Amino acid sequence: MPKIIKGTEIVDDPWIIIEKDFSGQLPVGKLPLLPMQYWLDNHEKLNLTVAGIWIDSDESVELVGHEANLFPLIAVNFPTFTDGRGFSIGRLLRERYEFNGQLRAIGNPIQDQLFYLMRCGFNSFDLKEGTNLEVAISSLNDFDSSYQAAIVPPEPLFVLNSLKKN
């Protein structure tokens, strides 16, 4: 079973990513991670007790935003290192749509981005095969403070500093 980072632990990944061009029967006995558009087009016909969705960086999160908490897992695809739209999708899911499930970065996230992905609300990471996940976990703590507020932590540095003084 493939491994992912969830929180600060390496765990088995029970989910199977269903590709965008999928047609046919969903795998039996697996937790499907469906393309957002596939779910939008077929959710009334699907007989699933549990399903997650994945959103491509060029898709509009607004299409499922208010239904986000129907899913235990939403993954955001990072197709290339230079495509940062997934950071915004993650933050919108957490702040605007109050998504409280597992938010996973898939595709091509790299170790250097994990700290910033976590600040945008991501709490699980599916990294390229061959990545040393123990080393990647350590990058979640690359910095001990940040000037700006984020999902994690929600307070800007000046507020945290004033709380320490009191």
Buried (B, 14 or more C-beta within 10 A) or exposed (E): EEBBBBEEEEEEBEBBBBEEEEEEEBEEEEBBBBBBBBBBEEBEEEEEEEBBBBBBBEBEBEEBBEBBEBBEBBBBBBBEEEBEBBBEBBBBBBBEBEBEBBBBBBBBBBBEBBBBBBBBBBBBBBBEEEBEBEEBBEBBEEEEEBEEBBBBEEEEEEEEEEEEEE
